[in-house]
Amino acid sequence: MQDVHNLVARLRRESYAFPTIEERIHAILEDFASQKGNLTRVYANEENVVECITIQSAHMRAMFELFPEVVLIDATHDTNASNYKLFSFMIHDAMGKGQHVQHCLIENERKETLRIACHQFKESCPNYDSIAVIMIDKDFAELAVLQEEFPGARILLCHFHVVKYLQEVVAKEKYNLDAWTKKEMKRLIQLLVGAPTEVAYANIITAMKVVLRTDEKKKLWFSYFDKNWTTCKERWSSAYRGNVPDMGNHTNNRLESSWQKLKTLVNRSTTLDDCVISILFWQTVNERIWARNIKRIGVYMNVEYDNEMNQLLNDVSRHAVELIKQQYDFALLSTTKYHYYPVGPYVMMQYTSAKDDDLPDGCMMNPDGWTCSCMFRVTRLLPCRHIIYYRKDTGCSRFVPESIIHPRWLVKNYRKLKNATVADDDVAVAYEDR
C-alpha cells in the first residue's frame, strides 16, 4: 500500500502550494479526475458557497453497474471543520460486503442539496433504473427526495432506526405509561418490526392493546401509530417488505460501519481539503482490498461439500454458496416432501411435512425462468429450496447449475471489476464546477 500513501503525500504536498482551501480542493479533484473513468463535480449556489462536492471513481461506477439492486444511503457528521456532511451511496456486492458507489460532501441537508447528489448519481450511473431497493434511516427529507428521484425503487427504513425512534416515542410523558408498560411496549415494538408474517404482526398489535389496558391509552397510542406507521408498514415491517431484493439488508449497519473506519482518519477539526484527500485515500484502499479478495487462482474445494456444491463453489461467490447450501441441504433431506402441481406456466409447491406451528411454506415456482415467489428467492436472487427440490424430483442432471444463477453472483462477471473501467463513457467532462 506504499504507493497509496505516496499518492496521499503527493496530493497534500501539491495542494499546499495553493493559499486557500477552495484552491486546494480544486487541485485535488482535478488530479483525481485526470484518471480515466473518475468523475467529480463541485456545485455552488448563487452566493458562490459550495453546497455539494460529488466523488465517483471508475471502480465505484463499475460496481454499481454490476450490483445495482439495493442501495444504502445515509449522511454522517463530524468529518471536517467546515461542518459539511458526508452523504454516501453504498451497494451490496457478491461477497456480501458493502461497497461505496458515490461520496458527497454536502453543506446542508435541504431537499435541494440532496436532489443535487441524486441528479449527479443518475448522470454518472445511467442504469439507475435497475435499483429495486433503497435503504435509509428515518430522515423524511431524504425519503421525499428519493421517492421523486427514484420512483421505480422501494424505499425501506432501517430497522435499527425505526425501533430506536418508536421506543423513544412510546416513552414520552404524553402517553403516561408506567415503567412496566414502557418496558413491555418497547419489547413489543422490537418484535413488531421484525415480525416474520402478517399473522405474527397482527398478534403483536393485539398484545400491545392488552399491555396498554385502558381505552384512553390505546386510543392515544394507536391514533399516532396508525397515522404515522401503519400507513407505511411496507417500508419497515419484515412481514410486509419481503417481496423485494434487499439481499438480507434490514439496517444501514454496513454503511455506518464503514464510516467508523473513515473516522479514524478524519474528525470535526479536519480541514475540508484534508477531508477530501482522506476520502480519496480511504476509497483507494477499499478498491485495492476488493481487487485482492477477488483474485482467485485454481480450483476451490470443500471436503464437507458434495460434487454439486463444490462445482458451485467455483461458479459463484463463497457468500452465495453459503446461502444456497442451507436451501440445498433442506431440499435434499429424505424427510423433505413437497406436493406440486401446474398452475398455468407456474408450479404450485406446498410443503407437506409442515406442522401447525411451522411457518407457511407454499409458493409459486416458474420452471421456465427458475424463479420462485418465496422470500429467499425474491430477496436474495438465488435458487431456493423449492427450485432445488423440483429439479431433483424431476430428474435434472444438476440441481444448481450456473445457468439458473443471477449474473450478480457469478465469479466470471465480478472478476472483471479487478481493474475496473467504464466502457463507452458518455460523460464528457470528468471534473466540473457547476
C-alpha positions in Angstrom: 0.0 0.0 0.0 3.1 2.3 -0.1 2.0 3.7 -3.5 -1.3 4.7 -2.0 0.4 6.5 0.9 2.7 8.2 -1.7 -0.3 9.4 -3.6 -1.8 11.0 -0.5 1.5 12.6 0.4 1.8 14.0 -3.1 -1.7 15.3 -3.1 -1.1 17.1 0.2 2.2 18.4 -0.9 0.9 19.8 -4.1 -2.3 21.2 -2.7 -0.5 23.1 0.0 1.1 25.2 -2.8 -2.3 26.9 -3.1 -3.2 29.6 -0.5 -6.9 28.8 0.1 -8.9 25.7 0.9 -11.0 26.2 -2.2 -8.0 26.3 -4.5 -6.5 23.2 -2.8 -9.7 21.2 -3.2 -9.9 22.3 -6.9 -6.3 21.0 -7.4 -7.0 17.7 -5.6 -10.2 17.0 -7.5 -8.6 17.9 -10.9 -5.9 15.3 -10.1 -8.5 12.7 -9.2 -10.5 13.4 -12.4 -7.4 13.0 -14.6 -7.7 9.2 -14.1 -9.9 7.6 -16.7 -13.5 7.0 -15.6 -13.3 9.1 -12.4 -15.9 11.8 -12.1 -16.2 14.8 -9.7 -18.4 17.8 -9.5 -18.5 20.9 -7.3 -21.9 22.7 -7.0 -22.0 26.3 -5.7 -25.1 28.4 -5.0 -25.8 32.0 -6.1 -23.7 33.3 -3.2 -20.8 31.2 -4.5 -21.0 28.9 -1.5 -20.1 25.3 -2.3 -23.2 23.2 -1.4 -22.2 19.8 -2.8 -19.0 18.0 -3.8 -19.5 14.6 -5.5 -16.8 12.0 -6.0 -17.0 8.8 -8.0 -14.1 6.6 -9.2 -14.3 4.4 -12.2 -14.4 1.4 -9.8 -17.4 2.8 -8.0 -19.3 3.3 -11.2 -18.5 -0.2 -12.4 -19.5 -1.6 -9.0 -22.9 -0.1 -9.3 -23.3 -1.3 -12.9 -22.9 -4.9 -11.7 -24.7 -4.7 -8.3 -27.5 -2.1 -8.7 -30.3 -3.9 -6.9 -30.1 -2.5 -3.4 -28.5 0.9 -2.4 -27.9 2.0 1.2 -28.0 5.8 1.6 -27.2 8.0 4.6 -25.3 11.0 5.9 -22.8 11.3 8.7 -21.4 14.3 10.6 -18.0 15.2 12.2 -15.7 14.5 9.2 -14.4 18.1 8.8 -14.1 21.5 10.5 -16.4 23.2 7.9 -19.4 21.1 9.1 -20.0 19.5 5.7 -21.9 16.2 6.0 -20.6 13.1 4.2 -23.6 11.7 2.2 -22.8 8.3 0.8 -24.3 5.7 -1.5 -23.4 2.0 -1.0 -24.3 -1.2 -2.7 -24.3 -4.9 -1.6 -21.6 -6.9 -3.5 -21.4 -10.6 -4.4 -19.2 -11.2 -1.3 -22.0 -9.9 1.0 -20.0 -6.7 1.7 -20.9 -3.1 1.3 -19.1 -1.1 -1.4 -19.4 2.7 -1.9 -20.6 3.9 -5.2 -20.7 7.7 -4.5 -19.4 10.1 -1.9 -20.8 13.6 -1.5 -19.8 16.4 0.9 -22.9 18.5 1.4 -23.1 21.8 3.1 -26.7 21.2 4.3 -29.4 18.5 4.2 -32.1 20.5 2.5 -34.1 18.8 -0.2 -32.5 20.9 -3.0 -29.0 19.8 -1.9 -29.9 16.1 -1.6 -31.5 16.4 -5.0 -28.2 17.6 -6.5 -26.4 14.5 -5.1 -29.1 12.3 -6.6 -29.0 14.0 -10.0 -25.3 13.6 -10.2 -25.5 9.9 -9.3 -28.1 9.4 -12.1 -26.0 11.3 -14.6 -22.9 9.1 -14.0 -24.8 5.8 -13.5 -27.3 5.6 -16.4 -28.6 2.2 -15.2 -30.0 3.7 -12.0 -33.5 2.4 -13.1 -32.2 -1.1 -12.0 -32.3 0.0 -8.4 -35.1 -2.1 -6.7 -34.5 -1.1 -3.0 -33.1 2.0 -1.3 -32.4 1.7 2.4 -32.4 4.9 4.6 -32.9 5.8 8.2 -36.0 7.8 9.4 -35.0 11.1 7.6 -38.2 12.2 5.9 -36.4 14.8 3.8 -34.3 12.1 2.3 -37.4 9.9 1.8 -39.3 12.6 -0.1 -36.4 13.4 -2.5 -35.6 9.7 -3.1 -39.2 8.9 -3.9 -39.2 11.6 -6.5 -35.8 10.8 -8.0 -36.0 7.0 -8.0 -39.8 6.3 -8.5 -39.1 2.7 -9.5 -37.3 1.8 -6.3 -38.9 0.7 -3.0 -37.7 2.9 -0.1 -37.2 0.9 3.1 -36.5 2.2 6.5 -33.6 0.9 8.6 -34.9 -1.4 11.3 -32.5 -0.1 13.9 -33.6 3.5 13.5 -37.3 2.5 13.4 -37.1 0.6 16.7 -35.0 3.3 18.3 -37.4 6.1 17.2 -40.6 4.2 18.2 -39.1 3.3 21.6 -38.3 6.9 22.2 -41.8 8.0 21.2 -43.6 5.4 23.5 -41.5 6.6 26.4 -42.7 10.2 26.1 -44.6 11.7 29.0 -47.7 12.3 26.9 -48.5 8.6 26.9 -48.3 8.4 30.7 -47.1 4.8 30.9 -45.7 3.2 34.0 -42.3 1.6 34.0 -43.5 -1.9 33.4 -45.8 -0.9 30.5 -43.0 1.1 28.8 -40.7 -1.9 29.1 -43.3 -4.2 27.6 -44.2 -1.8 24.8 -40.5 -1.3 23.9 -40.1 -5.1 23.7 -43.3 -5.5 21.5 -42.1 -2.7 19.2 -38.9 -4.6 18.5 -40.9 -7.8 17.9 -43.3 -5.9 15.6 -40.6 -4.5 13.3 -39.1 -8.0 12.9 -42.4 -9.9 12.7 -41.9 -12.7 10.0 -45.6 -13.0 8.9 -48.8 -10.9 8.8 -50.3 -13.2 11.4 -47.4 -12.6 13.8 -47.7 -8.8 13.1 -51.4 -8.9 14.0 -50.8 -10.9 17.1 -48.2 -8.4 18.4 -50.7 -5.5 17.7 -53.2 -7.4 19.9 -50.6 -7.9 22.6 -49.9 -4.1 22.6 -53.6 -3.4 23.2 -53.5 -5.9 26.2 -50.4 -4.3 27.6 -51.9 -0.7 27.3 -55.0 -1.9 29.2 -57.1 1.3 29.2 -59.1 2.5 26.2 -57.7 6.0 26.7 -54.1 4.8 26.4 -54.9 2.5 23.5 -56.6 5.4 21.6 -53.7 7.8 22.3 -51.0 5.4 21.1 -52.8 3.9 18.1 -54.0 7.3 16.8 -50.4 8.2 16.5 -49.1 4.8 15.4 -51.8 4.1 12.8 -51.4 7.6 11.2 -47.7 7.6 11.0 -46.6 3.9 10.8 -49.4 1.6 9.9 -50.0 3.5 6.6 -46.4 2.8 5.6 -45.7 -0.6 7.1 -44.4 -2.0 3.8 -41.4 0.3 4.4 -40.4 -1.0 7.8 -42.1 -4.3 8.8 -40.4 -7.5 7.8 -43.9 -9.1 7.3 -44.8 -6.6 4.5 -41.5 -5.9 2.8 -40.2 -9.4 1.9 -41.1 -9.1 -1.7 -38.1 -7.0 -2.9 -34.4 -8.0 -3.4 -32.9 -6.4 -0.3 -30.1 -9.0 -0.2 -31.0 -9.5 3.5 -30.3 -5.9 4.5 -32.6 -4.7 7.2 -30.4 -1.9 8.5 -27.8 0.6 7.3 -25.1 -1.0 9.5 -22.8 -1.7 6.6 -22.7 2.0 5.8 -22.3 3.1 9.4 -19.5 0.5 10.0 -17.6 1.9 7.0 -17.8 5.4 8.4 -16.3 4.3 11.7 -13.2 3.2 9.8 -13.1 6.5 7.9 -13.4 8.5 11.1 -10.0 7.1 12.2 -8.6 9.4 9.5 -10.9 12.5 10.0 -12.8 14.3 12.7 -14.5 17.6 13.3 -11.2 19.5 13.3 -10.0 18.2 9.9 -9.8 20.9 7.2 -12.2 20.3 4.3 -9.3 19.8 1.8 -7.7 17.2 4.1 -11.1 15.5 4.4 -11.4 15.2 0.6 -7.9 13.7 0.5 -8.7 11.2 3.3 -11.9 10.1 1.4 -9.9 9.5 -1.7 -7.2 7.6 0.2 -9.8 5.5 2.0 -11.7 4.7 -1.2 -8.4 3.7 -2.9 -7.6 1.4 -0.1 -11.0 -0.3 -0.3 -10.7 -0.8 -4.0 -7.3 -2.4 -3.5 -8.8 -4.7 -0.9 -11.6 -5.7 -3.3 -9.1 -6.4 -6.1 -7.0 -8.6 -3.8 -10.1 -10.5 -2.5 -11.4 -11.5 -5.9 -8.1 -12.7 -7.3 -8.9 -16.4 -7.3 -6.5 -18.8 -8.8 -7.0 -22.6 -9.1 -10.0 -24.8 -8.2 -11.7 -24.5 -4.8 -13.0 -27.5 -2.9 -14.6 -28.0 0.5 -14.4 -31.5 1.9 -17.8 -31.1 3.6 -19.4 -30.4 0.2 -20.7 -32.9 -2.4 -19.7 -32.6 -6.1 -22.7 -30.3 -6.8 -21.7 -27.8 -4.1 -18.0 -27.9 -5.0 -18.7 -27.1 -8.6 -20.9 -24.2 -7.5 -18.1 -23.0 -5.2 -16.1 -22.2 -8.4 -19.1 -20.6 -10.2 -20.3 -18.1 -7.6 -19.0 -16.2 -4.6 -18.5 -18.1 -1.3 -21.1 -15.9 0.3 -23.7 -17.0 -2.3 -22.6 -20.7 -1.8 -23.1 -20.4 1.9 -26.7 -19.1 1.4 -27.6 -21.7 -1.2 -26.1 -24.5 0.9 -28.8 -24.0 3.6 -31.5 -24.3 1.0 -29.8 -27.2 -0.8 -29.4 -29.3 2.4 -33.0 -28.8 3.3 -34.2 -29.7 -0.2 -32.2 -32.9 -0.2 -33.3 -34.2 3.2 -35.1 -37.5 3.0 -37.8 -36.1 5.2 -38.5 -33.1 2.9 -41.6 -33.6 0.8 -43.3 -31.1 -1.4 -46.6 -31.6 -3.2 -46.6 -29.7 -6.5 -48.9 -29.3 -9.4 -49.1 -27.0 -12.5 -51.0 -23.7 -12.5 -50.7 -22.3 -16.0 -47.0 -21.6 -16.7 -46.2 -21.9 -12.9 -45.9 -24.8 -10.5 -47.6 -24.5 -7.1 -45.5 -26.0 -4.4 -46.7 -26.9 -0.9 -44.6 -28.3 1.9 -46.4 -31.5 3.0 -44.4 -32.1 6.2 -45.5 -28.9 7.8 -46.8 -28.9 11.4 -49.4 -26.4 12.7 -46.7 -24.2 14.3 -44.4 -24.1 11.2 -44.2 -21.0 9.1 -46.3 -21.4 5.9 -44.2 -22.8 3.0 -46.3 -22.6 -0.1 -45.2 -20.7 -3.2 -45.4 -20.4 -7.0 -42.4 -21.5 -8.9 -41.7 -20.8 -12.6 -39.6 -23.6 -14.2 -39.1 -21.6 -17.4 -37.0 -18.8 -15.7 -36.4 -20.8 -12.5 -37.8 -18.1 -10.3 -40.0 -18.5 -7.2 -42.3 -16.4 -5.1 -40.7 -17.4 -1.8 -38.9 -14.8 0.4 -35.5 -16.3 -0.1 -35.6 -16.3 -3.9 -37.1 -12.8 -4.1 -34.8 -11.1 -1.5 -31.6 -12.9 -2.4 -31.9 -13.6 -6.1 -30.6 -17.1 -5.5 -32.0 -20.6 -6.1 -34.3 -21.6 -3.2 -35.2 -25.0 -1.7 -38.3 -25.2 -3.9 -36.4 -24.8 -7.1 -33.7 -27.3 -5.9 -36.3 -29.8 -4.8 -38.3 -29.6 -8.0 -35.1 -30.1 -10.1 -34.1 -33.1 -8.0 -37.6 -34.6 -8.2 -38.0 -34.2 -11.9 -34.6 -35.7 -12.7 -32.5 -32.7 -13.7 -28.8 -33.7 -14.1 -27.7 -30.7 -11.9 -29.7 -29.2 -9.2 -28.0 -25.8 -9.1 -26.3 -25.2 -12.5 -24.7 -21.9 -13.3 -27.5 -21.1 -15.8 -30.1 -20.6 -13.1 -27.9 -18.2 -11.0 -28.4 -14.4 -11.2 -25.4 -12.8 -13.0 -24.6 -10.6 -10.0 -23.3 -13.7 -8.1 -21.1 -15.2 -10.9 -17.4 -15.2 -10.4 -16.7 -14.7 -14.1 -18.7 -11.5 -14.0 -17.4 -9.7 -10.9 -13.8 -10.7 -11.5 -13.9 -8.3 -14.4 -14.0 -5.5 -11.9 -10.5 -6.1 -10.6 -9.2 -3.5 -13.0 -12.5 -1.6 -13.4 -13.0 0.7 -16.3 -16.2 2.3 -17.6 -16.7 1.3 -21.2 -18.2 3.8 -23.7 -18.2 6.6 -21.1 -20.7 9.2 -22.3 -19.9 11.7 -19.6 -17.8 14.3 -21.5 -16.2 16.2 -18.6 -14.5 14.4 -15.7 -14.3 17.5 -13.5 -16.7 20.4 -13.5 -17.7 23.4 -11.4 -21.4 24.0 -11.5 
